Amino acid sequence: QQGAGPDVSRFRLRPGDLAVLVSDGVTDGTGDDWVREQIRSFRGDSPKDLAGALLCHDQPASDDRTAIVLLMEGKQV
């Protein structure tokens, strides 16, 4: 569709919150329940570790995969 703009979502994030963005290649069209479980059970301190776990999961890869994990730091306002 020519001239279509991007989808925009706005969220208020606080210190300690995670924002996780994954491409469709991560789930490969098989559903995202396992992604949600990975996020819920994540106990590490490194967003890089969570992104790596999402990319290395045992799902078949027929497309490229991208995972971006942001950890909000700072003091609670």
C-alpha positions as CSV (number, residue, x, y, z in Angstrom):
1,Q,0.0,0.0,0.0
2,Q,1.6,3.2,-1.2
3,G,2.0,6.0,1.4
4,A,1.0,3.8,4.3
5,G,2.6,4.9,7.6
6,P,4.1,2.7,10.3
7,D,2.0,1.2,13.1
8,V,2.7,3.2,16.3
9,S,2.3,1.9,19.8
10,R,3.1,3.9,22.9
11,F,4.0,2.5,26.3
12,R,5.2,4.0,29.5
13,L,8.2,2.1,30.7
14,R,9.6,2.4,34.2
15,P,13.0,1.4,35.6
16,G,13.3,-2.4,35.6
17,D,10.9,-2.9,32.7
18,L,11.8,-4.8,29.6
19,A,10.8,-4.0,26.1
20,V,11.1,-7.0,23.7
21,L,10.8,-6.7,20.0
22,V,11.2,-9.8,17.8
23,S,10.8,-10.3,14.0
24,D,8.4,-12.8,12.6
25,G,11.4,-15.1,11.9
26,V,11.8,-15.7,15.6
27,T,8.4,-17.4,15.9
28,D,8.4,-18.7,12.3
29,G,4.6,-18.5,12.3
30,T,4.3,-21.2,15.0
31,G,2.9,-19.0,17.7
32,D,4.6,-16.9,20.4
33,D,3.7,-18.8,23.6
34,W,7.3,-20.0,24.0
35,V,8.6,-16.4,23.6
36,R,6.2,-15.2,26.3
37,E,7.4,-18.0,28.6
38,Q,11.1,-17.2,27.9
39,I,10.4,-13.6,28.9
40,R,8.4,-14.6,32.1
41,S,11.1,-17.0,33.2
42,F,14.1,-14.7,32.5
43,R,16.1,-14.1,35.6
44,G,19.2,-12.6,34.2
45,D,20.5,-9.0,34.4
46,S,21.6,-8.8,30.7
47,P,19.2,-7.9,28.0
48,K,21.8,-9.4,25.6
49,D,21.3,-12.8,27.3
50,L,17.5,-12.7,26.8
51,A,17.9,-11.7,23.2
52,G,20.4,-14.5,22.7
53,A,18.0,-17.1,24.2
54,L,15.2,-15.9,21.9
55,L,17.4,-16.3,18.9
56,C,18.9,-19.7,19.8
57,H,15.6,-21.4,20.7
58,D,14.9,-24.7,19.0
59,Q,12.4,-23.4,16.6
60,P,13.0,-24.1,12.9
61,A,14.5,-21.1,11.1
62,S,13.2,-20.5,7.6
63,D,13.6,-16.7,7.8
64,D,16.1,-14.3,9.3
65,R,15.7,-13.6,13.0
66,T,16.0,-10.4,15.0
67,A,15.5,-9.8,18.7
68,I,15.9,-6.5,20.5
69,V,15.6,-6.3,24.2
70,L,15.7,-3.0,26.1
71,L,16.1,-2.8,29.9
72,M,15.0,0.5,31.3
73,E,17.5,1.7,33.9
74,G,17.4,4.6,36.3
75,K,15.5,5.6,39.4
76,Q,11.8,5.2,39.9
77,V,10.1,8.6,39.4
